[in-house]
Amino acid sequence: VKLQAMRLQFSFWLAGLLCLSGSVRACELCAVYNATSASGQSASGWLLSLSEQFVPYRTLQFNGDEFSMSDPDYLVSSITHVVPTYNISPRFGLSLNLPTVYRSFKRREVRYSTTAPSQLVVEEGDELAFGDMALVARWTAWEKSEMEYGVVLNLLGGVKFPTGDTDRVEDEVEQARIFNSTLPPNTPHDPLGHSISGVHQHEISPGSGSFDGIFGVTLNTRWKRYFFNSQVQYYLRTEGEDTFEYGDELMVSGGPGAYVLLKDSVTVSLQALAVYDTLARAELLGTKSDSTGMTAWYMGPLATVTWLERFSANAGGDIPLRIVNNGFQNVPNFRFHAGFSYRF
Amino acid sequence: VVGSLNAADPHIDLIEPFVGNQVSIHYWTVPNRITTLQYRDFVGTNGVISTSSSSGGWSNLYTAERLPFPEHIVWVDARTNRHRFYRLRVTP
């Protein structure tokens, strides 16, 4: 029974590991794997999972250096994923990720028009909308589980669909287009050069308008009560709304952990995680923007609880050690992620 | 980026007609200072501002936040008079 409980919890850690998206886009694999792990990887059938990513972007940085200003702009992002999963077999499962995106923000903007003078607009408020849904497949490529040790290798792949609203991306590109028309011909410039804020419209937008590729690999090793889990995620972004293309994102994370409680019905584990997250520059109107993209290193704890082999929950946080960003951007103060799963 | 910045000598880089009855003004803000774009419709022929002018003193068009780096600003203004004068005001 203990072996079964350990295997179950062993998989739950992956849920937390994958809930680590650094950008303001939804982390499809995070949510999907939260659902996948609820079954303990060895169970076929239906699962339902809820997961949450909460990230306040209140730190101002220019080219990697932090600074302060009076009454600064901010963005607080909360993405809640609802993920139904069907495991066709112990080794293969399909998950549908349905994100709901909430943003609270304040941002300044010089608005441009071809028929009226420029206008300084300070926009403050919050928005709630459905984001881009995704379909992700899981394949357990290799698994070896014994009482003393265990190794599991998972491959994940999927597609994100352009189902979320993209009005803000469209407006941002249109503003860039008008700004460009004010410049002398052939003048080199940043396509987001019109922006005077560290919070851009594409970061608030619930949808990207693009079909994106989702790829992931997880490797999990356990010896007695101790384990080391690691994972790699890659998001291949394609052109979406009105020439806008979000930057590709690569995340690598992992770290050691241990079971602190191992009962027949309940398991509890704690893990220390290190995260490397790099987001490429976005492109619009055929040019990459030097006001987008960043590379960050985080560390933080992850706690996972399982109960009666049907429920699992995890929660963790990431503290930034270093964030190197391009241009003027609001960057994360910290990241909180949590999930809950139920196996039917 | 567009143009270059001499922080010790803030200046307007370019003023040119824009779409319709508008004009675009291009300049850089000064790092760690508040840079304000101002306008005035009347200036004396000798360049001296007449305090008796019906338009009063300089009026603010746009005040940029104090930031540790320069920002390139393009401000589009309406051409409501035969002439209009612009300047940058830089304060700590």
Chai-1 contact restraints between the chains, C-beta under 6 A:
chainA,res_idxA,chainB,res_idxB,connection_type,confidence,min_distance_angstrom,max_distance_angstrom,comment,restraint_id
A,F62,B,F69,contact,1.0,0.0,6.0,A-B,restraint_1
A,F67,B,P68,contact,1.0,0.0,6.0,A-B,restraint_2
A,M69,B,E65,contact,1.0,0.0,6.0,A-B,restraint_3
A,T114,B,V19,contact,1.0,0.0,6.0,A-B,restraint_4
A,P117,B,V76,contact,1.0,0.0,6.0,A-B,restraint_5
A,P117,B,D77,contact,1.0,0.0,6.0,A-B,restraint_6
A,P117,B,A78,contact,1.0,0.0,6.0,A-B,restraint_7
A,S118,B,W75,contact,1.0,0.0,6.0,A-B,restraint_8
A,S118,B,V76,contact,1.0,0.0,6.0,A-B,restraint_9
A,T182,B,S24,contact,1.0,0.0,6.0,A-B,restraint_10
A,T182,B,V74,contact,1.0,0.0,6.0,A-B,restraint_11
A,T187,B,V2,contact,1.0,0.0,6.0,A-B,restraint_12
A,H189,B,V2,contact,1.0,0.0,6.0,A-B,restraint_13
A,G193,B,H72,contact,1.0,0.0,6.0,A-B,restraint_14
